[in-house]
Amino acid sequence: MGGERSMFLVMALLAAQAQDVLPVTRAKPRTTTPWITNDDYPAADARQHHEGTVAFTLQIDPSGHATKCDVTASSGYPGLDNGACFLLMRRARFDPARDASGKAVASNYPGRFTWRLGKAKPTRTGVDGTAGSKAPPPPGMLELAVAALPATYKQPAKAEIRFGPDRRVIECRIEESSGSAAVDKVACAQLRSLEDASAGSKAEAAEYIVSFRADPVPRP
């Protein structure tokens, strides 16, 4: 009986401790303006009349930025899935979740977006102002696990890589910093190690969003 009571007290204590660190308020979007509209329709999918709903979960850091986007239910088309996550990572901003003490904490934000073609010819506004079939494709997504992240890390890095005649990466340029020069360097190092990253494409360059997550190495 004494052992059972002790176990109960330990479980109650652990539950209380867990409750202290769990968010008591959820992350809330900072604006009611839609993050994605039909003007963002991926051109290739629009031409092929692809439609579908993407379910996603965003990981939100204490500053209210999205650090990762996971597709939890696919639309059935990679272009629509990747397009939604790319736009969410770049545009979504939140008032962060807070714990019982009022401190901002990391949290998750689930959602859904439906790509649906209207009667009007769909276009996609590109980052360079072009639209439709002339718009650049969404950047590739690369996620890296590291033992720890520096305090200066604020967001995924955006980089452009260029290919040589053999389709291997010969140059990497950071377009939008992660906030940490060391993290940016790791991002480019990983992108440089890609082999034939543009397989099936004749493009001379490509853009990537490189996100990081802290995944400490377990002790033996």
N, C-alpha and C positions, 0 to 999 in steps of 0.2 A: 504494500500500500504506500509506504514511504517513498519507494522508487518511482511509482506512478505519479505521486504528487510532485516530486522533484522534476520529473520530465515535463509535467504540465506547466510548472512555473517557468522552466527554461523556454518552452515553446511560446508561452505568453510573453516573456521578455523579448524574444526574437521578433515576435509579431509586432510588439510595440515599437521596437527599434526600426523595423522595416517601414512602419507607418510614418515614422518621423521623416524619412527621406523620400517618401513617395510624394508626387505633386498633389497639392490639394486644389489647385486651379489649373485648368488646361490652357495650352497655348492657343491664342486667338489671332486670326489674321488681322493685320493692321489696317487693311482696307477692304471695302466691299467691292472694289473693282475686280472683275474676273482676271485671273492670272493667264488664262488661255481663252482665245476666241477662234472663230472659224477662219479669221485672217491668218492664223498660224498654221493652217492645214498643211502637213507635209506634201509637197508638190507631187512626188511620185505616187503616194497613196491616193491623192485626189484624182490623178489621171486614171488610176485603176479602180476607182470607185470603192475604196476600202472605207468601211465604217465600223465603229465598235466602241465599247466602253472600257476604259482603263481604270482599274482599282489600284490604289497606291497607298503607301505609308511613307511619310516623310519623317526623318529624324531631325529634331529641332534642337539646336544648342542653346545655352543660356542667354545668348545675345539675340535670339530670335531668328537666326539664319538656318536654312535647311542644309544639313551636311551630308545627307544621303537620301536617295529615293529608291524604294523597293516596289516593283510591280507585284502586287499580291493577286491580281487576276488580270490576265492578258486580254487585250482586245481581239487577239488572233492575228495581229499584224505587228511585227517588230518596229516598223517605222512609226506607227501611231504610239506604241508603248514608249519607245525611246524619245520621241518628240515631246510627249507629255512630261516625262521626267526631266528632260533638258530644260524645258520652259519653267517648270516648277522650281528647279534648283536655282535658276537665275532670277526669278521674279518673286517667289513666295517670301514674305517677311511676316514675322509674328511678334505679338507681345508674348514673351515666354511664359511657360508654366512656372508656378511658384510653389515652394514647400510650405509647411506649417509656419515657419518663421518669416515667410515673405521673401525668401531668397530665390532668385531665378535659377531654375534647374533644367536639365535636358529632358526632353520628352518626345513622344511620337504623335503624329497627326495623320489619321487615316482619311482618305477621300476618294472620290470617283470623278472621272471626266469622260463625257461621251463625244467622240468625234462623229459628226453627222453632216453629210453634204446637203446644202440647200439648193434652191433652184438656180441661184446665181453661180457663175463660174468661180470656183474657189481659188484663192490666191494665198500665198504665204509670204509675209513680209520678212525679208532676210535681215541679218545684222548689218549689212552694208546698204540697206535701203531698197534692194531689188525685190521683186516679187515673182510669184508663180514659178515656172520652170527655171527661171534664171536665179532663183534664190539658192543660196548655199545650203547644203544638207546640214542637219543638226550635228553637233560634235559627237565624237565617240565618247563612251563612258568607260573610265578605268578606276577601280577602287583598290587601294593598297592598305594592308594592315601593317602597323608599326608597333614597336614596343611601347612607345610613349610619344605624345605630341607636345611640341613646345607651346608655351602660353601665348605666343604671338600668332599661332595658327588661328585664322578667322573663318576661312571658307575654302571650298575646293579651288584648285588652281586651274586656269584655262591656258592651254598651250597650243601653239601651232608647230607641227612637224613638217619637214620637207623631205622628199624622197629623191634618191639618186637614180641613175639609169637602171640599176638592178632592183629597184623598188624597195631598197632598204633605207631606213631613216638616216639622214646625213646631217640634219640640223634640227634643233629644238629651241623655240623661243617662247618665253612666258608672256602671255598677253594680259592676263589678270592674275596678280600674285595671290597666294594663299595667306599672305601676311608674314610668312616666314621664309627667308632666303634659303635656309637649309631644306625646308620641305619642298620648295620650288625646285631645288637642285635634284632632290630625290625623284620628283615627278618627271623631270626631263631625262634622268638616268634610266628610268623604267621605260619611258617612251622610246628612247634610243635603242633599247634592247629588243623592241618589237621587230619581228621578222615579217617582211612583206605585209605591213600593217594595212595597206590599201588594196589587198587582194581583190581582184575583179574590177578595179577602178583604174582609170588612166590619169587621175588627178595628180598634180605635182605636189600638192600639200593637203593637209587635213588638220582639223582642230579636235582637241580632246579636252574633256573635263575630267580632272584627276582628283578624286576625293580620297581622304585618309580616315582611318579609324584606329583608335588605340586598342591594341590586342596584346596585352602583356604576355611575355613568354612564361609559362608556368614553371615554378621551381621544381627540380627533381625531388 
